[in-house]
Amino acid sequence: MATPEERNPATASGIIPEDQVLRSPSLRLHSTTTNYYGTVNHVGHAENTNFGVNYGCIISQARMQGIPSPATPSSEAMRPLPDASHTRNRRASPPDSICLPGTRTKTIQRILSWSEGATRSPSETHEPRRTHILWLCGPVGCGKSAIAQSVAEMVERRRCLAASFFFFRGSGSRGKFERFALTLAAQIAVAIPEAKPYINAALRDGAGLPGASVAVQLECLVYRPIEAVASLAHESTHRPTSYLIVLDGLDECGDREDVEDFLDHMLAFFEENPSIPLRFLISSRIEEHIRERIDSTQVEVVDLSDHGADSDIRVLVDHTFEVASKRNRVLRSLGYLWPDEEEVEELIEHADGSFIFIRTLLNYILGLSTSRDDGLTPMDRFTHALGMHPGLDGLYSETLQRAQHIPHFMVVVFTIALLYSPLSISDVSRLLNLPTYRVVTVLIPLQAIVRIPGTDEGDPVTLFHTSLRDFVLDEQRSAAFFPMEWRAQHKDWIAHRCIELQAKYGAAPLDYAVAHWKEHWAAMAAGHETFARQVDWIFDLGHALVQETGFSTILSTFYLSLEASLVLYHRVLHHPQLDISPFLPPVTLSKKDSRTQSATVRKGRTRRLEVGPDFVTSD
């Protein structure tokens, strides 16, 4: 039987008396048992410990403990993302960047000074009100993510970090807003234990559950709990003057309308609550849907375009060559210090202020990112690097050219850029129906721009920077590598393959195919011709499966594939009713199936389908 302390989460915490809880319905505490769910991983040390059945996360220093959800504890949408914070494994979950000690010092110090200042209402002081939001902006490759990572780690050591979230396009939920608020709340519950009961109460009331708007989720799970903690008077408890939430790569989020809603609501909330001790550091490129909202008097702006980076790049270059001189066998046997001062200056000038460009050049020069069997020394590659066109497009083109002759180059590279979430090497090979060694052979010369995991299983293949995905998928910029007509054909093939993997492998399909097949079908070209072609393909698949397994085995596949066609048709034409009979080819059954299934087929051929907003079909 549960003790009184176990029944009351506030009493169990030993921190917040129940009579001090805010009276807001969304924050009200209930006298019920609090259950926590979530996986436990990255546990540094544990003795005589039984974690039991657990679905939350404890990660590195910023341990993330699951938030209770009596309604749907096992629902994917109710699980905070374990790989979105600054404590993530950066190699497996990019961006993999952090400032080298001694670099970006002025920018970092400016951000730290801003974040640690007390928040004031205009009525409390004659000094200008400190802003709650700092926007760190700049072009691709200028070091925004490295600064955000460094600031998050520094602020965490000062016990002032509430949470962090690093968006990354093409990494599943990290490129969306669907689990954003819950992930922040899970971190806040650990960083600010007094806030946990308020977060739990909001979830039990349902106000912060998935399905609510981004604004509602953030207000219930983030803003109000921190505001409630700030209002408690505990003289013996030392609290920071303000807490910081770090959001990196906001432009990487594909939910553009949610981004706009988030910014609008955040600005409005801070306007109405100027004294709340909470700050947001937001880094992004200067995208218009972000700039037109965030570029206001409520936001402090740090544009990295206005801050020269050559001195910091010099530190990076010197450090990299110093380490290489001790590790690289060729440089150790060289007999003299290389490169000399003039060569270093030439390399820095060629980088033109781009951290991503100089890092990729250094990787190439020192053989960290290319085949070590290319017969070239670092000195040879140095000369070639200076001949590379400045700018990322030139860099990507010259890197891809080194692998363009390898069999299956187009299929492997374009698919990796096309994925909605990254896959391991073995899963890429399974999706493409290629031997694993074929995939690895293509990727090895591309390690300057694509990160290859140490094993085929487990960790995913990731892009060094999302600008590579933009380059590959842009029909104009990468037309020399991926012809336009071939692109459309391959997109169709991937969509078809996702259905095949579910149909042919039954209980053991590729998880990616199950999770993302609808997105690939929705991305197909529009029009009646496309629709008719996909229906033809569906019936071809059905005929093949009939020959192999019998009619009953393909029923679920048929309806899955039919739904895929309806997704495509509805997206393009928004037609309320769809009669697909003109598109259906003749069906020929095997003898053993024809007698028992003929009536069903005849009925199916004349059936009229209603297409609703969720693509649900009915008689």
C-alpha positions as CSV (number, residue, x, y, z in Angstrom):
1,M,0.0,0.0,0.0
2,A,1.3,3.4,-0.9
3,T,2.5,5.7,1.9
4,P,1.0,9.3,2.1
5,E,4.4,10.6,0.8
6,E,4.2,8.2,-2.2
7,R,0.6,9.3,-2.9
8,N,1.4,13.0,-3.0
9,P,4.2,13.9,-5.4
10,A,4.7,17.3,-3.8
11,T,5.2,15.8,-0.3
12,A,7.4,13.0,-1.8
13,S,9.7,15.7,-3.3
14,G,10.1,17.3,0.1
15,I,10.2,20.7,-1.6
16,I,6.8,22.2,-2.3
17,P,4.0,22.2,0.3
18,E,0.6,21.6,-1.4
19,D,-0.8,24.9,-0.1
20,Q,1.8,26.8,-2.2
21,V,0.7,25.3,-5.4
22,L,-0.7,27.7,-8.0
23,R,-4.4,27.6,-8.3
24,S,-4.3,27.3,-12.1
25,P,-6.3,24.2,-13.2
26,S,-3.4,23.2,-15.5
27,L,-0.9,23.3,-12.7
28,R,-3.0,21.9,-9.8
29,L,-1.5,18.9,-7.9
30,H,-3.5,15.8,-7.3
31,S,-3.2,13.3,-4.5
32,T,-2.4,10.3,-6.7
33,T,0.5,8.0,-7.1
34,T,3.1,9.4,-9.5
35,N,4.5,6.8,-11.9
36,Y,7.5,7.4,-14.2
37,Y,8.1,5.7,-17.5
38,G,11.1,5.7,-19.8
39,T,14.2,3.9,-20.9
40,V,17.3,4.3,-18.8
41,N,20.6,4.6,-20.7
42,H,24.1,6.1,-20.3
43,V,24.1,5.3,-16.6
44,G,27.5,6.2,-15.3
45,H,27.5,4.3,-12.0
46,A,24.9,2.3,-10.1
47,E,25.2,-0.2,-7.3
48,N,22.4,-2.5,-5.9
49,T,20.0,-0.8,-8.2
50,N,16.8,-2.2,-9.8
51,F,15.4,0.1,-12.5
52,G,12.4,-2.1,-13.1
53,V,10.2,-1.4,-16.1
54,N,11.2,2.1,-17.2
55,Y,10.7,4.1,-20.4
56,G,12.3,7.5,-19.7
57,C,16.0,8.5,-20.0
58,I,18.9,9.4,-17.8
59,I,21.6,10.9,-19.9
60,S,25.1,12.0,-18.9
61,Q,25.3,15.0,-16.6
62,A,21.9,16.4,-17.5
63,R,19.9,13.3,-16.5
64,M,16.5,13.3,-18.3
65,Q,13.8,11.5,-16.2
66,G,10.6,10.5,-17.8
67,I,7.4,12.5,-17.4
68,P,4.3,10.5,-16.3
69,S,1.4,9.9,-18.7
70,P,-1.3,7.7,-17.3
71,A,-3.2,7.9,-20.5
72,T,-0.6,6.6,-22.9
73,P,2.7,5.8,-21.1
74,S,4.1,3.8,-24.0
75,S,3.1,6.2,-26.7
76,E,6.1,7.4,-28.8
77,A,4.7,10.9,-28.7
78,M,4.9,10.9,-24.9
79,R,8.6,10.1,-24.8
80,P,11.1,12.9,-24.6
81,L,13.9,12.8,-27.2
82,P,17.1,11.4,-25.7
83,D,19.3,12.7,-28.5
84,A,18.2,16.3,-28.8
85,S,20.1,18.0,-25.9
86,H,23.7,19.2,-25.5
87,T,24.5,15.9,-23.8
88,R,23.7,13.8,-26.9
89,N,26.4,11.7,-28.6
90,R,27.3,14.3,-31.2
91,R,28.9,11.8,-33.6
92,A,25.7,9.8,-33.9
93,S,23.4,12.9,-33.5
94,P,24.9,15.9,-35.3
95,P,25.8,18.7,-35.3
96,D,29.1,17.5,-34.0
97,S,30.7,20.9,-33.2
98,I,32.0,22.8,-30.2
99,C,34.3,25.8,-29.8
100,L,37.9,25.1,-29.4
101,P,39.2,26.7,-26.2
102,G,40.3,30.2,-26.8
103,T,38.0,30.7,-29.8
104,R,34.8,32.8,-30.0
105,T,35.6,34.2,-26.6
106,K,34.0,37.6,-27.1
107,T,30.8,36.2,-28.5
108,I,30.5,33.6,-25.8
109,Q,31.2,36.1,-23.0
110,R,28.5,38.4,-24.4
111,I,26.0,35.6,-24.3
112,L,26.9,34.6,-20.8
113,S,26.7,38.1,-19.5
114,W,23.3,38.5,-21.1
115,S,22.0,35.2,-19.7
116,E,23.1,35.8,-16.1
117,G,21.7,39.3,-15.8
118,A,18.5,39.7,-13.6
119,T,15.2,40.2,-15.4
120,R,13.6,43.4,-14.5
121,S,10.2,45.0,-15.1
122,P,10.3,48.6,-16.4
123,S,8.5,49.6,-13.2
124,E,11.3,48.1,-11.0
125,T,14.2,50.1,-12.4
126,H,15.0,53.0,-14.6
127,E,17.6,50.9,-16.5
128,P,16.6,49.5,-19.9
129,R,14.8,46.2,-19.6
130,R,16.9,43.2,-20.3
131,T,15.6,41.0,-23.1
132,H,14.5,37.5,-22.6
133,I,15.6,36.3,-26.0
134,L,19.0,36.4,-27.8
135,W,19.1,35.5,-31.4
136,L,22.4,34.2,-32.6
137,C,22.2,34.3,-36.4
138,G,24.5,34.1,-39.4
139,P,25.1,32.2,-42.7
140,V,25.7,28.5,-43.0
141,G,29.0,27.2,-41.6
142,C,29.8,30.2,-39.5
143,G,29.9,28.4,-36.2
144,K,26.5,28.9,-34.6
145,S,26.0,25.4,-33.4
146,A,29.5,25.3,-31.9
147,I,28.8,28.4,-29.9
148,A,25.4,27.1,-28.8
149,Q,27.0,23.8,-27.7
150,S,29.7,25.6,-25.8
151,V,27.3,28.0,-24.1
152,A,25.0,25.1,-23.0
153,E,27.9,23.2,-21.4
154,M,29.2,26.3,-19.6
155,V,25.8,27.4,-18.3
156,E,25.1,23.9,-17.1
157,R,28.3,23.9,-15.1
158,R,27.0,27.1,-13.4
159,R,23.7,25.3,-12.7
160,C,21.7,27.8,-14.7
161,L,20.7,25.7,-17.7
162,A,17.1,24.7,-17.7
163,A,17.1,22.7,-21.0
164,S,18.5,22.6,-24.5
165,F,17.3,21.4,-27.9
166,F,19.4,21.0,-31.1
167,F,17.2,20.7,-34.2
168,F,18.6,18.8,-37.1
169,R,16.8,18.3,-40.4
170,G,16.5,14.7,-41.6
171,S,16.8,13.3,-38.1
172,G,13.3,12.3,-37.5
173,S,11.6,14.0,-34.5
174,R,14.6,16.4,-34.1
175,G,13.4,18.1,-37.2
176,K,9.9,18.6,-35.9
177,F,8.0,20.3,-33.0
178,E,5.9,17.3,-32.0
179,R,8.1,16.3,-29.0
180,F,9.8,19.6,-28.5
181,A,7.9,20.8,-25.4
182,L,7.9,17.4,-23.7
183,T,11.7,17.1,-24.2
184,L,12.3,20.5,-22.7
185,A,10.0,19.7,-19.8
186,A,11.8,16.4,-19.0
187,Q,15.1,18.3,-18.8
188,I,13.6,21.1,-16.7
189,A,12.2,18.5,-14.2
190,V,15.8,17.4,-13.5
191,A,17.5,20.8,-13.7
192,I,14.9,22.4,-11.5
193,P,13.4,19.7,-9.3
194,E,10.9,22.1,-7.8
195,A,9.3,22.4,-11.2
196,K,8.6,18.7,-11.6
197,P,5.3,18.6,-9.6
198,Y,3.9,21.4,-11.8
199,I,4.9,19.6,-15.0
200,N,3.4,16.4,-13.8
201,A,0.2,18.1,-12.8
202,A,-0.1,19.7,-16.3
203,L,0.3,16.3,-17.9
204,R,-2.3,14.7,-15.7
205,D,-4.7,17.5,-16.6
206,G,-4.0,16.8,-20.2
207,A,-3.2,20.4,-21.1
208,G,0.4,19.7,-22.1
209,L,-0.2,16.4,-23.9
210,P,0.6,15.9,-27.6
211,G,-2.3,17.1,-29.7
212,A,-2.4,20.5,-28.0
213,S,-0.9,23.5,-29.8
214,V,2.8,24.3,-29.4
215,A,1.8,27.4,-27.5
216,V,-0.3,25.5,-25.0
217,Q,2.3,22.8,-24.5
218,L,5.1,25.3,-23.9
219,E,3.0,27.5,-21.5
220,C,1.9,24.4,-19.4
221,L,5.1,22.4,-19.5
222,V,7.8,25.1,-19.6
223,Y,6.8,28.7,-18.8
224,R,4.3,28.2,-16.0
225,P,6.3,25.7,-14.0
226,I,9.3,28.0,-14.0
227,E,7.2,30.9,-13.1
228,A,5.6,28.9,-10.3
229,V,9.1,28.0,-8.9
230,A,10.2,31.6,-9.1
231,S,7.2,32.7,-7.1
232,L,8.1,30.4,-4.1
233,A,9.8,32.2,-1.3
234,H,12.6,29.9,0.0
235,E,15.2,32.1,1.7
236,S,17.5,29.2,2.3
237,T,17.6,28.0,-1.3
238,H,20.0,29.7,-3.7
239,R,18.5,30.2,-7.1
240,P,20.1,31.6,-10.2
241,T,19.0,35.1,-11.3
242,S,17.7,33.4,-14.4
243,Y,17.5,30.1,-16.2
244,L,18.6,29.6,-19.8
245,I,17.1,27.4,-22.6
246,V,19.3,26.9,-25.6
247,L,17.7,26.2,-29.0
248,D,20.0,25.5,-31.8
249,G,19.2,25.3,-35.5
250,L,15.6,26.6,-35.3
251,D,15.7,27.0,-39.1
252,E,16.3,23.2,-39.3
253,C,12.7,22.6,-38.1
254,G,10.4,21.5,-40.9
255,D,7.2,22.6,-39.1
256,R,7.4,26.2,-40.3
257,E,4.0,27.2,-39.1
258,D,4.7,25.8,-35.7
259,V,8.0,27.8,-35.6
260,E,6.0,30.9,-36.3
261,D,3.4,30.1,-33.6
262,F,6.2,29.4,-31.1
263,L,7.9,32.7,-31.7
264,D,4.7,34.7,-31.7
265,H,3.5,33.1,-28.4
266,M,6.9,33.4,-26.7
267,L,7.2,37.1,-27.5
268,A,3.7,37.7,-26.3
269,F,4.3,35.7,-23.1
270,F,7.4,37.6,-22.2
271,E,5.7,40.9,-22.9
272,E,3.0,40.0,-20.4
273,N,5.5,38.4,-17.9
274,P,8.6,40.6,-18.0
275,S,9.9,39.4,-14.6
276,I,10.0,35.6,-15.2
277,P,13.6,34.4,-14.7
278,L,13.9,32.6,-18.1
279,R,16.0,33.3,-21.1
280,F,16.1,31.7,-24.6
281,L,19.3,31.6,-26.7
282,I,18.1,30.8,-30.2
283,S,20.5,30.2,-33.1
284,S,19.5,29.9,-36.7
285,R,20.2,31.1,-40.2
286,I,18.5,34.3,-41.3
287,E,15.3,32.7,-42.7
288,E,12.5,35.2,-43.4
289,H,9.8,33.4,-41.4
290,I,12.1,33.7,-38.4
291,R,13.6,37.1,-39.0
292,E,10.3,38.9,-39.5
293,R,9.1,37.7,-36.1
294,I,12.2,37.7,-34.0
295,D,13.9,40.8,-35.2
296,S,12.2,43.1,-32.7
297,T,13.0,45.3,-29.7
298,Q,12.3,42.3,-27.4
299,V,15.2,40.4,-28.9
300,E,18.9,41.0,-28.6
301,V,20.6,40.1,-31.9
302,V,24.1,38.8,-32.4
303,D,24.9,38.5,-36.1
304,L,28.1,36.4,-36.6
305,S,28.5,38.0,-40.1
306,D,29.6,41.2,-38.2
307,H,32.2,39.3,-36.2
308,G,35.4,38.4,-38.0
309,A,36.4,34.8,-37.6
310,D,39.9,34.7,-39.1
311,S,41.7,34.8,-35.8
312,D,39.6,32.0,-34.4
313,I,40.1,30.0,-37.6
314,R,43.8,30.5,-37.1
315,V,43.7,28.9,-33.7
316,L,41.8,26.0,-35.1
317,V,44.3,25.5,-38.0
318,D,47.3,25.7,-35.7
319,H,45.8,23.3,-33.2
320,T,44.8,20.8,-35.9
321,F,48.3,20.7,-37.5
322,E,50.0,20.5,-34.1
323,V,48.0,17.4,-33.2
324,A,48.6,15.9,-36.6
325,S,52.3,16.5,-36.4
326,K,52.4,14.1,-33.4
327,R,50.0,11.4,-34.8
328,N,50.5,11.4,-38.6
329,R,53.3,9.0,-39.6
330,V,54.1,11.0,-42.7
331,L,54.4,14.3,-40.9
332,R,56.5,12.8,-38.2
333,S,59.0,11.6,-40.7
334,L,59.0,14.8,-42.7
335,G,61.9,16.3,-40.7
336,Y,60.7,19.9,-40.6
337,L,57.7,21.9,-39.4
338,W,54.9,22.0,-41.9
339,P,53.0,23.9,-43.1
340,D,54.9,27.2,-42.8
341,E,53.5,30.5,-41.9
342,E,52.8,31.6,-45.4
343,E,51.0,28.4,-46.3
344,V,48.8,28.7,-43.2
345,E,47.8,32.3,-44.1
346,E,47.0,31.2,-47.6
347,L,44.7,28.4,-46.3
348,I,43.0,30.7,-43.9
349,E,42.4,33.2,-46.6
350,H,41.0,30.5,-48.8
351,A,38.5,29.5,-46.1
352,D,37.0,33.0,-46.3
353,G,35.6,32.9,-42.7
354,S,33.8,29.6,-43.0
355,F,34.4,27.2,-40.1
356,I,32.7,24.3,-41.9
357,F,34.8,24.9,-45.0
358,I,38.1,25.0,-43.1
359,R,37.2,21.9,-41.0
360,T,36.4,20.0,-44.2
361,L,39.6,21.2,-45.9
362,L,41.7,20.1,-42.8
363,N,40.0,16.7,-42.8
364,Y,40.8,16.2,-46.5
365,I,44.4,17.5,-46.2
366,L,45.3,15.2,-43.3
367,G,43.6,12.2,-44.7
368,L,41.0,12.0,-42.0
369,S,38.2,11.9,-44.4
370,T,39.4,10.2,-47.5
371,S,40.8,6.9,-48.4
372,R,44.4,6.6,-47.0
373,D,45.2,4.6,-50.1
374,D,44.9,7.5,-52.5
375,G,48.7,7.7,-52.9
376,L,48.8,11.3,-51.8
377,T,50.7,12.9,-48.9
378,P,49.2,15.7,-46.8
379,M,51.4,18.1,-48.7
380,D,49.9,16.9,-52.0
381,R,46.4,17.3,-50.6
382,F,47.2,20.7,-49.3
383,T,48.0,21.9,-52.9
384,H,44.7,20.3,-54.1
385,A,42.7,21.9,-51.3
386,L,43.9,25.4,-52.3
387,G,42.5,24.7,-55.7
388,M,39.0,23.8,-54.5
389,H,36.4,26.4,-55.2
390,P,35.6,28.5,-52.1
391,G,32.0,28.0,-50.8
392,L,30.2,24.9,-49.9
393,D,28.8,24.1,-53.4
394,G,32.3,23.9,-54.8
395,L,33.4,21.8,-51.9
396,Y,30.5,19.4,-52.2
397,S,31.0,19.1,-56.0
398,E,34.7,18.3,-55.7
399,T,34.1,15.8,-52.9
400,L,31.3,14.0,-54.7
401,Q,33.4,13.8,-57.9
402,R,35.9,11.5,-56.1
403,A,33.2,8.9,-55.7
404,Q,31.1,9.5,-58.8
405,H,32.7,6.6,-60.7
406,I,31.9,4.0,-58.0
407,P,29.0,1.6,-58.7
408,H,25.7,2.6,-57.0
409,F,27.0,6.1,-56.2
410,M,23.8,7.9,-57.2
411,V,21.5,5.5,-55.4
412,V,23.4,5.5,-52.1
413,V,24.1,9.3,-51.8
414,F,20.7,10.5,-53.0
415,T,18.9,8.0,-50.7
416,I,20.9,9.2,-47.6
417,A,19.9,12.8,-48.4
418,L,16.3,11.8,-49.1
419,L,15.8,9.9,-45.8
420,Y,13.4,11.4,-43.2
421,S,15.5,9.9,-40.4
422,P,19.1,8.6,-40.6
423,L,19.8,4.8,-40.9
424,S,22.7,2.6,-40.1
425,I,24.8,1.2,-42.9
426,S,23.1,-2.2,-42.7
427,D,19.6,-0.6,-42.8
428,V,20.6,1.5,-45.8
429,S,21.8,-1.6,-47.6
430,R,18.5,-3.4,-46.7
431,L,16.4,-0.5,-48.0
432,L,18.4,-0.3,-51.2
433,N,18.7,-4.1,-51.5
434,L,22.4,-3.8,-51.9
435,P,25.2,-5.7,-50.2
436,T,26.6,-3.8,-47.2
437,Y,30.1,-3.6,-48.7
438,R,28.7,-1.7,-51.7
439,V,27.3,1.0,-49.5
440,V,30.5,1.3,-47.6
441,T,32.6,1.5,-50.8
442,V,30.6,4.5,-51.9
443,L,30.8,6.3,-48.5
444,I,34.5,5.9,-47.8
445,P,35.7,8.7,-50.2
446,L,33.0,11.0,-48.9
447,Q,34.0,11.1,-45.2
448,A,34.8,14.8,-45.5
449,I,31.1,15.5,-45.8
450,V,29.4,12.3,-44.5
451,R,30.1,10.7,-41.1
452,I,30.5,6.9,-41.3
453,P,29.9,5.0,-38.0
454,G,32.5,2.5,-36.9
455,T,30.2,-0.5,-37.3
456,D,27.5,-1.4,-39.9
457,E,24.9,-1.9,-37.2
458,G,23.7,0.6,-34.6
459,D,24.9,4.2,-35.1
460,P,23.5,5.9,-38.3
461,V,25.2,7.4,-41.3
462,T,24.9,11.2,-40.8
463,L,25.7,14.3,-42.9
464,F,28.4,16.6,-41.7
465,H,26.0,19.5,-42.3
466,T,22.5,19.8,-43.5
467,S,23.6,22.1,-46.3
468,L,24.8,18.9,-48.0
469,R,21.2,17.6,-48.0
470,D,20.1,21.0,-49.5
471,F,22.7,20.7,-52.2
472,V,21.9,17.1,-53.2
473,L,18.2,17.6,-53.3
474,D,18.4,20.9,-55.2
475,E,17.7,20.0,-58.9
476,Q,19.8,22.9,-60.2
477,R,22.8,22.8,-57.9
478,S,23.5,19.0,-58.1
479,A,22.2,18.3,-61.6
480,A,25.6,17.1,-62.7
481,F,25.4,14.2,-60.3
482,F,21.7,13.3,-60.2
483,P,19.8,13.9,-63.4
484,M,16.3,15.4,-63.0
485,E,14.4,12.5,-64.6
486,W,16.4,9.9,-62.6
487,R,15.5,11.8,-59.3
488,A,11.8,11.3,-59.9
489,Q,12.2,7.7,-60.8
490,H,14.3,7.0,-57.7
491,K,11.8,8.8,-55.4
492,D,9.1,6.5,-56.8
493,W,11.4,3.5,-56.3
494,I,12.0,4.3,-52.6
495,A,8.3,4.8,-52.0
496,H,7.6,1.4,-53.6
497,R,10.4,-0.2,-51.7
498,C,8.9,0.9,-48.4
499,I,5.7,-1.0,-49.3
500,E,7.6,-4.0,-50.5
501,L,9.6,-4.3,-47.3
502,Q,6.4,-4.4,-45.3
503,A,4.7,-6.9,-47.7
504,K,7.5,-9.4,-48.2
505,Y,9.0,-9.4,-44.7
506,G,5.8,-9.6,-42.7
507,A,6.7,-9.6,-39.0
508,A,10.2,-8.3,-39.5
509,P,9.9,-5.3,-41.9
510,L,12.4,-2.4,-41.9
511,D,11.3,0.0,-39.1
512,Y,12.0,3.0,-41.4
513,A,9.6,1.7,-44.0
514,V,6.8,1.3,-41.5
515,A,7.4,4.8,-40.0
516,H,8.0,6.8,-43.2
517,W,6.3,5.2,-46.2
518,K,3.4,7.7,-46.2
519,E,5.9,10.6,-46.4
520,H,7.7,9.1,-49.4
521,W,4.4,8.5,-51.2
522,A,3.2,12.0,-50.5
523,A,6.4,13.3,-52.0
524,M,5.7,11.8,-55.4
525,A,5.0,13.9,-58.5
526,A,1.4,15.0,-58.9
527,G,-1.3,14.2,-61.4
528,H,-3.6,11.6,-62.9
529,E,-0.8,9.9,-64.8
530,T,1.2,9.4,-61.6
531,F,-1.8,8.1,-59.8
532,A,-2.5,5.6,-62.6
533,R,1.1,4.5,-62.7
534,Q,1.2,3.8,-59.0
535,V,-2.1,1.8,-59.1
536,D,-0.6,-0.3,-61.9
537,W,2.5,-0.9,-59.7
538,I,0.3,-1.9,-56.7
539,F,-1.5,-4.6,-58.8
540,D,1.8,-5.8,-60.2
541,L,3.0,-6.3,-56.6
542,G,-0.2,-8.1,-55.7
543,H,0.1,-10.5,-58.7
544,A,3.6,-11.4,-57.6
545,L,2.6,-12.0,-54.1
546,V,-0.4,-14.2,-55.2
547,Q,2.0,-16.4,-57.1
548,E,4.2,-16.8,-54.1
549,T,1.9,-17.0,-51.1
550,G,-1.8,-17.0,-52.1
551,F,-4.5,-14.3,-52.2
552,S,-5.2,-14.1,-48.5
553,T,-1.6,-13.1,-47.7
554,I,-1.7,-9.9,-49.8
555,L,-5.0,-8.4,-48.5
556,S,-3.2,-6.2,-45.9
557,T,-0.6,-5.2,-48.5
558,F,-3.3,-4.3,-51.0
559,Y,-5.1,-2.0,-48.6
560,L,-1.8,-0.5,-47.4
561,S,-0.8,0.2,-51.0
562,L,-4.2,1.5,-51.9
563,E,-4.0,3.9,-49.0
564,A,-0.7,5.1,-50.4
565,S,-2.3,5.9,-53.7
566,L,-5.1,7.8,-52.0
567,V,-2.6,9.8,-50.0
568,L,-1.0,10.9,-53.3
569,Y,-4.3,11.5,-55.0
570,H,-5.9,13.4,-52.1
571,R,-2.8,15.6,-51.6
572,V,-2.8,16.8,-55.1
573,L,-6.4,17.0,-56.2
574,H,-8.3,17.3,-52.8
575,H,-11.1,15.4,-54.4
576,P,-13.9,14.4,-51.9
577,Q,-14.8,11.2,-53.7
578,L,-12.6,9.0,-55.8
579,D,-13.8,6.3,-58.1
580,I,-10.7,4.3,-58.9
581,S,-12.3,1.7,-61.2
582,P,-11.1,3.4,-64.4
583,F,-7.5,2.9,-63.2
584,L,-7.8,-0.8,-62.2
585,P,-6.1,-3.3,-64.5
586,P,-7.6,-6.8,-65.0
587,V,-6.9,-9.2,-62.2
588,T,-5.9,-12.8,-63.0
589,L,-6.0,-15.1,-60.0
590,S,-4.3,-18.5,-59.7
591,K,-6.7,-21.5,-60.0
592,K,-6.8,-22.2,-56.3
593,D,-7.8,-18.7,-55.5
594,S,-10.1,-17.8,-58.4
595,R,-13.2,-19.8,-57.2
596,T,-13.1,-18.6,-53.6
597,Q,-12.2,-15.0,-54.2
598,S,-13.9,-14.0,-57.5
599,A,-16.9,-12.5,-55.8
600,T,-14.7,-10.4,-53.6
601,V,-12.7,-9.1,-56.5
602,R,-15.8,-8.2,-58.5
603,K,-17.1,-6.3,-55.5
604,G,-13.8,-4.5,-55.0
605,R,-13.7,-3.4,-58.7
606,T,-17.0,-1.6,-58.4
607,R,-16.5,-0.2,-54.9
608,R,-16.6,3.6,-54.4
609,L,-14.2,5.0,-51.9
610,E,-14.8,8.1,-49.7
611,V,-11.5,10.0,-49.1
612,G,-11.5,11.9,-45.8
613,P,-8.9,14.3,-44.4
614,D,-7.0,11.4,-42.7
615,F,-7.2,9.2,-45.9
616,V,-9.6,6.8,-44.2
617,T,-11.6,4.7,-46.6
618,S,-15.1,3.3,-46.2
619,D,-17.7,1.5,-48.2
